Amino acid sequence: MAVFSYIEGFYNPLRRHSALGYRSPIVYEQDTASEAAKPDLLSQVP
């Protein structure tokens, strides 16, 4: 449990990260999931 507390305290999933476009990891994950759920119209065969 101490390792989990250390990682959560160090990483902080609510803090904004520059590598993620200054979005929190939680928001980045939600945005990525919603983009992945959209159909890719260019790859569909008529």
Biopython code that builds the backbone (N, CA, C, O; Angstrom):
import numpy as np
from Bio.PDB.StructureBuilder import StructureBuilder

atoms = [
    (1, "MET", "N", (0.829, -1.192, 0.000)),
    (1, "MET", "CA", (0.000, 0.000, 0.000)),
    (1, "MET", "C", (0.871, 1.253, 0.000)),
    (1, "MET", "O", (0.475, 2.284, -0.544)),
    (2, "ALA", "N", (2.039, 1.171, 0.599)),
    (2, "ALA", "CA", (2.929, 2.328, 0.645)),
    (2, "ALA", "C", (3.406, 2.706, -0.751)),
    (2, "ALA", "O", (3.556, 3.888, -1.060)),
    (3, "VAL", "N", (3.644, 1.703, -1.595)),
    (3, "VAL", "CA", (4.090, 1.984, -2.967)),
    (3, "VAL", "C", (2.988, 2.709, -3.728)),
    (3, "VAL", "O", (3.256, 3.678, -4.437)),
    (4, "PHE", "N", (1.759, 2.247, -3.585)),
    (4, "PHE", "CA", (0.629, 2.897, -4.251)),
    (4, "PHE", "C", (0.495, 4.349, -3.806)),
    (4, "PHE", "O", (0.302, 5.236, -4.638)),
    (5, "SER", "N", (0.593, 4.597, -2.524)),
    (5, "SER", "CA", (0.489, 5.962, -1.998)),
    (5, "SER", "C", (1.607, 6.839, -2.540)),
    (5, "SER", "O", (1.381, 8.005, -2.866)),
    (6, "TYR", "N", (2.813, 6.286, -2.639)),
    (6, "TYR", "CA", (3.945, 7.047, -3.176)),
    (6, "TYR", "C", (3.704, 7.409, -4.637)),
    (6, "TYR", "O", (3.904, 8.555, -5.039)),
    (7, "ILE", "N", (3.273, 6.426, -5.432)),
    (7, "ILE", "CA", (3.045, 6.682, -6.857)),
    (7, "ILE", "C", (1.928, 7.695, -7.038)),
    (7, "ILE", "O", (2.069, 8.616, -7.841)),
    (8, "GLU", "N", (0.839, 7.556, -6.325)),
    (8, "GLU", "CA", (-0.266, 8.507, -6.434)),
    (8, "GLU", "C", (0.178, 9.906, -6.026)),
    (8, "GLU", "O", (-0.208, 10.885, -6.663)),
    (9, "GLY", "N", (0.969, 10.010, -4.991)),
    (9, "GLY", "CA", (1.454, 11.310, -4.535)),
    (9, "GLY", "C", (2.449, 11.922, -5.494)),
    (9, "GLY", "O", (2.474, 13.140, -5.671)),
    (10, "PHE", "N", (3.272, 11.090, -6.118)),
    (10, "PHE", "CA", (4.290, 11.584, -7.044)),
    (10, "PHE", "C", (3.689, 11.918, -8.401)),
    (10, "PHE", "O", (3.963, 12.979, -8.962)),
    (11, "TYR", "N", (2.876, 11.019, -8.926)),
    (11, "TYR", "CA", (2.347, 11.162, -10.282)),
    (11, "TYR", "C", (1.194, 12.151, -10.343)),
    (11, "TYR", "O", (1.128, 12.964, -11.266)),
    (12, "ASN", "N", (0.294, 12.097, -9.386)),
    (12, "ASN", "CA", (-0.857, 12.984, -9.297)),
    (12, "ASN", "C", (-1.675, 12.967, -10.587)),
    (12, "ASN", "O", (-1.376, 13.731, -11.505)),
    (13, "PRO", "N", (-2.693, 12.122, -10.682)),
    (13, "PRO", "CA", (-3.483, 12.004, -11.903)),
    (13, "PRO", "C", (-4.317, 13.243, -12.223)),
    (13, "PRO", "O", (-4.896, 13.331, -13.306)),
    (14, "LEU", "N", (-4.386, 14.193, -11.307)),
    (14, "LEU", "CA", (-5.152, 15.412, -11.570)),
    (14, "LEU", "C", (-4.280, 16.554, -12.078)),
    (14, "LEU", "O", (-4.791, 17.533, -12.622)),
    (15, "ARG", "N", (-2.953, 16.431, -11.902)),
    (15, "ARG", "CA", (-2.049, 17.495, -12.323)),
    (15, "ARG", "C", (-1.945, 17.503, -13.843)),
    (15, "ARG", "O", (-1.946, 16.449, -14.479)),
    (16, "ARG", "N", (-1.856, 18.676, -14.409)),
    (16, "ARG", "CA", (-1.708, 18.803, -15.856)),
    (16, "ARG", "C", (-0.277, 18.471, -16.259)),
    (16, "ARG", "O", (0.674, 18.812, -15.556)),
    (17, "HIS", "N", (-0.140, 17.805, -17.396)),
    (17, "HIS", "CA", (1.169, 17.399, -17.896)),
    (17, "HIS", "C", (1.378, 17.999, -19.283)),
    (17, "HIS", "O", (0.477, 17.959, -20.120)),
    (18, "SER", "N", (2.558, 18.550, -19.525)),
    (18, "SER", "CA", (2.844, 19.179, -20.814)),
    (18, "SER", "C", (2.822, 18.161, -21.947)),
    (18, "SER", "O", (2.420, 18.495, -23.062)),
    (19, "ALA", "N", (3.238, 16.942, -21.691)),
    (19, "ALA", "CA", (3.248, 15.916, -22.733)),
    (19, "ALA", "C", (1.836, 15.535, -23.174)),
    (19, "ALA", "O", (1.654, 14.958, -24.246)),
    (20, "LEU", "N", (0.853, 15.850, -22.364)),
    (20, "LEU", "CA", (-0.539, 15.518, -22.679)),
    (20, "LEU", "C", (-1.317, 16.741, -23.131)),
    (20, "LEU", "O", (-2.546, 16.753, -23.063)),
    (21, "GLY", "N", (-0.619, 17.769, -23.590)),
    (21, "GLY", "CA", (-1.290, 18.986, -24.024)),
    (21, "GLY", "C", (-1.846, 19.775, -22.860)),
    (21, "GLY", "O", (-2.881, 20.430, -22.985)),
    (22, "TYR", "N", (-1.166, 19.716, -21.729)),
    (22, "TYR", "CA", (-1.571, 20.404, -20.493)),
    (22, "TYR", "C", (-2.960, 19.984, -20.031)),
    (22, "TYR", "O", (-3.723, 20.783, -19.488)),
    (23, "ARG", "N", (-3.267, 18.712, -20.260)),
    (23, "ARG", "CA", (-4.485, 18.115, -19.721)),
    (23, "ARG", "C", (-4.072, 17.125, -18.648)),
    (23, "ARG", "O", (-2.963, 16.592, -18.666)),
    (24, "SER", "N", (-4.975, 16.890, -17.717)),
    (24, "SER", "CA", (-4.682, 15.887, -16.692)),
    (24, "SER", "C", (-4.732, 14.508, -17.346)),
    (24, "SER", "O", (-5.383, 14.340, -18.378)),
    (25, "PRO", "N", (-4.056, 13.525, -16.763)),
    (25, "PRO", "CA", (-4.105, 12.177, -17.330)),
    (25, "PRO", "C", (-5.525, 11.633, -17.445)),
    (25, "PRO", "O", (-5.839, 10.905, -18.387)),
    (26, "ILE", "N", (-6.370, 11.979, -16.502)),
    (26, "ILE", "CA", (-7.754, 11.496, -16.544)),
    (26, "ILE", "C", (-8.489, 12.094, -17.740)),
    (26, "ILE", "O", (-9.179, 11.375, -18.462)),
    (27, "VAL", "N", (-8.350, 13.398, -17.956)),
    (27, "VAL", "CA", (-9.011, 14.061, -19.084)),
    (27, "VAL", "C", (-8.429, 13.553, -20.399)),
    (27, "VAL", "O", (-9.171, 13.329, -21.355)),
    (28, "TYR", "N", (-7.112, 13.368, -20.459)),
    (28, "TYR", "CA", (-6.469, 12.853, -21.670)),
    (28, "TYR", "C", (-7.006, 11.469, -22.014)),
    (28, "TYR", "O", (-7.291, 11.181, -23.176)),
    (29, "GLU", "N", (-7.141, 10.622, -21.016)),
    (29, "GLU", "CA", (-7.662, 9.273, -21.246)),
    (29, "GLU", "C", (-9.099, 9.322, -21.752)),
    (29, "GLU", "O", (-9.465, 8.563, -22.650)),
    (30, "GLN", "N", (-9.917, 10.206, -21.185)),
    (30, "GLN", "CA", (-11.302, 10.336, -21.632)),
    (30, "GLN", "C", (-11.363, 10.843, -23.067)),
    (30, "GLN", "O", (-12.152, 10.341, -23.868)),
    (31, "ASP", "N", (-10.539, 11.833, -23.401)),
    (31, "ASP", "CA", (-10.511, 12.372, -24.760)),
    (31, "ASP", "C", (-10.049, 11.315, -25.760)),
    (31, "ASP", "O", (-10.615, 11.196, -26.847)),
    (32, "THR", "N", (-9.037, 10.559, -25.398)),
    (32, "THR", "CA", (-8.508, 9.521, -26.279)),
    (32, "THR", "C", (-9.543, 8.427, -26.504)),
    (32, "THR", "O", (-9.692, 7.933, -27.622)),
    (33, "ALA", "N", (-10.248, 8.050, -25.464)),
    (33, "ALA", "CA", (-11.273, 7.012, -25.587)),
    (33, "ALA", "C", (-12.419, 7.480, -26.474)),
    (33, "ALA", "O", (-12.944, 6.696, -27.265)),
    (34, "SER", "N", (-12.814, 8.745, -26.356)),
    (34, "SER", "CA", (-13.910, 9.238, -27.188)),
    (34, "SER", "C", (-13.477, 9.361, -28.646)),
    (34, "SER", "O", (-14.290, 9.149, -29.545)),
    (35, "GLU", "N", (-12.212, 9.700, -28.898)),
    (35, "GLU", "CA", (-11.704, 9.760, -30.271)),
    (35, "GLU", "C", (-11.636, 8.361, -30.879)),
    (35, "GLU", "O", (-11.930, 8.185, -32.062)),
    (36, "ALA", "N", (-11.257, 7.381, -30.091)),
    (36, "ALA", "CA", (-11.147, 6.007, -30.585)),
    (36, "ALA", "C", (-12.521, 5.425, -30.903)),
    (36, "ALA", "O", (-12.634, 4.537, -31.748)),
    (37, "ALA", "N", (-13.553, 5.910, -30.244)),
    (37, "ALA", "CA", (-14.902, 5.393, -30.452)),
    (37, "ALA", "C", (-15.537, 5.935, -31.730)),
    (37, "ALA", "O", (-16.516, 5.370, -32.219)),
    (38, "LYS", "N", (-14.995, 7.021, -32.276)),
    (38, "LYS", "CA", (-15.545, 7.596, -33.501)),
    (38, "LYS", "C", (-15.163, 6.722, -34.693)),
    (38, "LYS", "O", (-14.037, 6.229, -34.766)),
    (39, "PRO", "N", (-16.091, 6.528, -35.623)),
    (39, "PRO", "CA", (-15.753, 5.719, -36.802)),
    (39, "PRO", "C", (-14.788, 6.468, -37.721)),
    (39, "PRO", "O", (-14.862, 7.689, -37.859)),
    (40, "ASP", "N", (-13.899, 5.727, -38.334)),
    (40, "ASP", "CA", (-12.957, 6.294, -39.282)),
    (40, "ASP", "C", (-13.587, 6.191, -40.667)),
    (40, "ASP", "O", (-13.593, 5.117, -41.269)),
    (41, "LEU", "N", (-14.107, 7.286, -41.165)),
    (41, "LEU", "CA", (-14.854, 7.272, -42.419)),
    (41, "LEU", "C", (-13.969, 6.974, -43.623)),
    (41, "LEU", "O", (-14.472, 6.509, -44.646)),
    (42, "LEU", "N", (-12.689, 7.223, -43.532)),
    (42, "LEU", "CA", (-11.804, 6.987, -44.667)),
    (42, "LEU", "C", (-11.474, 5.509, -44.857)),
    (42, "LEU", "O", (-11.089, 5.105, -45.954)),
    (43, "SER", "N", (-11.615, 4.714, -43.834)),
    (43, "SER", "CA", (-11.239, 3.310, -43.950)),
    (43, "SER", "C", (-12.427, 2.392, -44.227)),
    (43, "SER", "O", (-12.254, 1.177, -44.331)),
    (44, "GLN", "N", (-13.612, 2.948, -44.346)),
    (44, "GLN", "CA", (-14.785, 2.121, -44.592)),
    (44, "GLN", "C", (-14.974, 1.903, -46.093)),
    (44, "GLN", "O", (-14.824, 2.830, -46.888)),
    (45, "VAL", "N", (-15.297, 0.692, -46.461)),
    (45, "VAL", "CA", (-15.551, 0.351, -47.856)),
    (45, "VAL", "C", (-17.038, 0.540, -48.114)),
    (45, "VAL", "O", (-17.862, 0.089, -47.319)),
    (46, "PRO", "N", (-17.397, 1.205, -49.218)),
    (46, "PRO", "CA", (-18.829, 1.441, -49.485)),
    (46, "PRO", "C", (-19.597, 0.174, -49.787)),
    (46, "PRO", "O", (-20.803, 0.226, -50.029)),
]
sb = StructureBuilder()
sb.init_structure("model")
sb.init_model(0)
sb.init_chain("A")
sb.init_seg("    ")
for serial, (resi, resn, name, xyz) in enumerate(atoms, 1):
    if name == "N":
        sb.init_residue(resn, " ", resi, " ")
    sb.init_atom(name, np.array(xyz, "f"), 0.0, 1.0, " ", f" {name:<3s}", serial, name[0])
structure = sb.get_structure()
